[in-house]
């Protein structure tokens, strides 16, 4: 049996979508006018007024303006409107059903409110995060954030928001099927509303307490509580809330077997629902009255309310409507058809037993067929597993052979140099001026070895099964800043300038670490082959992806290597070339870039020629 709760909480409304081209054109004009406002505060307020006005009618436009408002607030360092901007985006994404984006912006807004010590803003963010987790059915997290909101309200005397948060916590306990805890919450609410003199709030709380008492089968207490709610509802002008109370009283009367009172209160609830034009309320009451009249033997009225319910629920299948109507019609004509039913009983029993026997036989045949299919499926699965494991072992062997080859050729050599240097030091025959030369050579050798080992380990891991990227949205600007800062001194030593033309808020959807490795390797590679020149980092953004360009004025690549890099499908290292200062390499860096780009659903290519510099293009997705 359905009971009608009244939740007096913050409402996050689902947007009502419609398309009016003239209105959209008007909104575009309004956005242009807002952007032209010279005063920063007035312009920011205009953005937020637009969001409030159009968040339901045109949520896409409201979202666009929301990002404009947030960017404007960040630009002028308006921390209050930064918090408001994140909250507005969270609310808009919630209404659109994009709960991950809503949660991300709610957390950002919460941090901004906390920095301002704005407790009311903190409570709002905890409330919307509670609603997000309710929609995601993560009730434990919803409870956690709702309780945080209540604690803040209690600590800072935010009585109105505390009432809202308690109501929201009641919703959480309802979802968690914990009526005892829900009852405790609504009793707290009733006490608060009574202290505040909030008569409407008292009615909400009494109504919901009555419902929970019914669930706990405390019918006498439920009668008394709903009677108090009824007394308050009769003084109110809102027919919807009165209808909810009378609906719940009628449901309680029915549970207690008082059909006459259930009928009387149910009819009052119908009258209130019709005045309120609320079909959801009618959909609760009509089935109840159908059952009441059905038990009282008044099948004609039962049929009437069944028809009303079916008409109201016009989305129901016609077959279900016919079934319900025929069932009531059969009961209505029981007295006339008793003899016919008795005459058919024996035949029906025989048919029933025959059907049972046929069902058992069919089930047995199905079980046998299923067992055969399961056995074959298991065999196919095992064959696929063996083939996959064979391929994995072959790949592991290839990786192992290549790693041993690189270790034997490119790693052992610098280590041997280090041993020789130690022996020279041990002999004591090394002059100071030679010591400086050997030290520089040793530092260069060890730096090369370190780079080889890092790329070797990353490449080896990338070739193994199970090495998966963690895809998420992030700002490419931050990675470019970090890479350029780390390699600036190396470029300076070669009289090379790095020009970073990547703007802030260049958002892409990829693995942060893999992207950082790609950019670092390509910039490092450009430094290796460039002297007395320049390296430029830039981007181009399309609807679906972000194109990252790393261009240098170095010695370039041969046509053969360019073709091999751009067309080869085998992600194995290619032969390396000495840099402008005779720097060594293994070819791992570029192939690591190709492997990582492929793992992130992107690609990488190069344009180059001998003496003409090189331009690497990395294409990665913009969105998930």
Secondary structure, 3 states (H helix, E strand, C coil): CCCCCCCCCCCCCCCCCCCCHHHHHHHHHHHHHHHCCCCHHHHHHHHHHHHHHHCCCCHHHHHHHHHHHHHHHHHCCCHHHHHHHHHHHHHHHHHCCCHHHHHHHHHHHHHHHHHHCCHHHHHHHHHHHHHHHHHCCCHHHHHHHHHHHHHHHHHCCCHHHHHHHHHHHHHHHHHCCCHHHHHHHHHHHHHHHHHHCCHHHHHHHHHHHHHHHHHCCCHHHHHHHHHHHHHHHCCCCCHHHHHHHHHHHHHHHHHCCCHHHHHHHHHHHHHHHHHHCCHHHHHHHHHHHHHHHHHHCCHHHHHHHHHHHHHHCCCCCHHHHHHHHHHHHHHHCHHHHHHHHHHHHHHHHHHHHHHHHHHHHHHHHHHHHHHHHHHHHHHHHHHHHHHHHHHHHHHHHHHHHHHHHHHHHHHHHHHHHHHHHHHHHHHCCCCHHHHHHHHHHHHHHHHHHHHHHHHHHHHHHHHCCCCCCCCEEEEHHHHHHHHHHHHHHHHHHCCCEEEECCCCCCEEEECHHHHHHHHHHHHHHHHHCCCCCEEEEEEEECCCEEEEEEEECCCCCCHHHHHHHHHCCCCCCCCCCCCCCCCCCCCHHHHHHHHHHHHCCCEEEEEECCCCCEEEEEEEECCC
